[in-house]
Amino acid sequence: MIASEAQHPSQKLNSTRTLLPPALDEAVARELARWRTEGRMARLWARDAGLWTGSDEGRWLGWLDIPGRMQQNLSSLAGFRTDAQRYAHVLLLGMGGSSLGPEVLARTFGTQPGWPEFHVADTTDPTQVRAIQASLDLSQTLVILSSKSGSTLEPNALKAHFHKALVDLLGAEEAARRLVAITDPGSSLQRLAETENFQRLFLGDPEIGGRYSVLSPFGLVPAAAMGLDLGRLVGAAEAMAAACKPEVPAGENPGLLLGAVLATGLAQGRDKLTIYSGPGLDAFGGWAEQLLAESTGKIGRGIVPIDAKQVSEPSVYGADRLFVHLTLAGRPDPRAAAIQALADAGHPVVHIEVVDTYGVAQEFFRWEIATAVVGAAMGIHPFDQPDVESAKIAARKLTDAYEQEGSLPAETPFLEDEGIKLFADEANAAALKATARSATLVDTLKAHLGRTGTGDYVALLAFLPMNAATEEILEELRLAIRDATHAAVCLGFGPRFLHSTGQVYKGGANNGVFVQITCDEAEELPVPGKRYGFGIVKAAQARGDFAVLAERGRRALRVHLGPDPVAGLERLASAIGRALA
């Protein structure tokens, strides 16, 4: 194992320490030399699309200089900060890049003294929407609607719901004064905000994609509402941007170094990246998952990111793994010894120590540079997300059909056992029937998970309420499958993951084994102005995503629980336990 530590001119810059096997260490050195001798960092900063595919990449690099531009315009947020402080709660409605960045900030900093509690709604699950609403005092809540396009299904449905609730409680005029919009110029949301007289409208930069937007108004407006020191936050990002400039030696450039490790690891078959975020940085992995999966998971390749909590024995992990461990200075991670054992056993590990909570802004910028570097090494377009769009289209067709017909198209399970229904496309159903020892739930699950081979991963895709009860059972399931198959196991809640890791599942390599988990809704929640409710939207999103997985020839099985997701998950966990025994 070869250890190295990046040296930086500023004592306040987050530090990096890499522990790499010799073959990977040598490959990283060659990749850094290539970037140096070919002047590739200068080309990146010059927005040279030829560094990637020669398409329109140059017009998606507005994030490169956004820290400096925002630093010059922070005064424009002063009035909004004053207004926001008057409320007890701020609720952000968004998806993907619009919600994951603000969520990192909210969980990293917590509620600031004298400032409102910050909440994020990025779901169409009726139970979860109700739970979010129950956690608020709506009479003391400011609502931020955040969407670059303004046409994203989920935030628009959530806006309809919470706007109606505000109108019912406060009247139409006061409800409008509680709404703030963040969107790109010319979007339908801009027109809506102007027509309905929202309290404020903030415009983003159309040359910054959603997952790269956290240091733009899409992250800084929520940060202002949280009461964060915006100058310090943006200043931290500027420090990392300076450290990632072309004139910095390649081996000392934090973004290039991380990108080179990820790219060369991918080239050597290490396409599963496990991210361990230490205490105080817990939400960072979810943001990084979206950045990497949406940016690199395309044309049959890509990094499969896993935002993980628990560490196991080194022998559980295969040669397809790479690990990044982030810690916050002064906040020891109880898993540190276990993660060091991975490095001692020959697994590649990158340690990053974040200097303080504001240092998380440095990591936003570092990982954006690193992702652009990986995209260049792969020769792909790292700023589009074609397969996220395909799932959106499939879901929209189903919701449109519901609007016309009053029901979703009928479907028939190929097996029903122990109160659980199994669905699959024709090819997957035939394959499972042919290999399962008997037509039972346990044997079918055994046949499905048995299709996991060396280099594969398993993904649990849960269209269920995201709460402590479901997360606990699913985490146990994840560990059980990982320990039995020695495969990386991803876990995502729908529809969140559709705007994140969903891209690599459909656009990346065909090395995933998918278990989609759905449930009946115990109680539907109407979407104002629509014939369908949130439960129908969620069902359409699940079925649409499953259809695209099947079209791509993925090994996919849908497990449909009853109306009680926790009881259903417990039955499923029992069945999987017997299947893996």
Salt bridges, closest charged atoms under 4 A:
GLU31 OE2 - ARG34 NH2 3.15
GLU38 OE1 - ARG40 NH1 3.19
ASP48 OD2 - ARG43 NE 2.90
ASP56 OD2 - ARG59 NH1 3.43
ASP56 OD1 - HIS381 NE2 2.60
ASP65 OD2 - ARG47 NH2 3.47
ASP65 OD1 - ARG69 NE 2.99
ASP83 OD2 - ARG200 NH2 2.51
GLU103 OE2 - ARG496 NH1 3.29
GLU117 OE1 - HIS89 ND1 3.82
GLU117 OE1 - HIS119 NE2 3.58
ASP122 OD2 - ARG496 NH1 2.89
ASP125 OD2 - LYS538 NZ 2.58
GLU154 OE2 - HIS499 NE2 2.91
ASP168 OD2 - LYS164 NZ 2.86
GLU173 OE2 - ARG177 NH1 3.35
GLU174 OE1 - ARG177 NH2 2.74
GLU174 OE2 - ARG178 NE 2.86
ASP184 OD1 - LYS148 NZ 2.96
GLU196 OE1 - LYS159 NZ 3.04
ASP205 OD2 - ARG69 NH2 2.87
GLU207 OE1 - ARG47 NH1 3.58
ASP271 OD1 - LYS272 NZ 2.69
GLU294 OE1 - ARG211 NH1 3.02
ASP320 OD2 - LYS272 NZ 2.90
ASP333 OD2 - HIS325 NE2 2.79
ASP333 OD2 - ARG335 NH2 2.84
ASP356 OD2 - ARG232 NH2 3.16
GLU363 OE1 - ARG366 NE 2.81
ASP384 OD1 - LYS298 NZ 2.64
ASP387 OD1 - ARG552 NH1 2.31
GLU389 OE2 - LYS392 NZ 3.70
GLU411 OE1 - ARG543 NE 3.54
GLU411 OE1 - ARG558 NH2 2.56
GLU418 OE1 - ARG578 NH2 2.97
ASP443 OD1 - ARG437 NH2 3.79
ASP456 OD2 - ARG555 NH1 2.92
GLU475 OE1 - ARG478 NH2 3.17
ASP483 OD1 - ARG482 NH2 3.00
ASP520 OD1 - HIS560 NE2 2.75
GLU521 OE2 - LYS538 NZ 2.76
GLU523 OE2 - ARG130 NH2 3.59
ASP545 OD1 - LYS506 NZ 2.62
